[in-house]
């Protein structure tokens, strides 16, 4: 029997870095939440489970 999915918050940041969006995603575990956040992420994002920081992700931006 698997646990029901949890709701995680994903905060996406702009280059400043000011929080520009907050998304809610459902995932069965941290690894799934991180994978879903990576699909949403722009430059930088954080994944939160309640008051617990699950991951801070940063993607390199292509040079202009």
Secondary structure, DSSP 8 states (H G I E B T S, - for coil): -----EEEEEEEE-TT--EEEEEEEEESSHHHHHHHHHHH-SSEEEEEETTEEEEEEE------
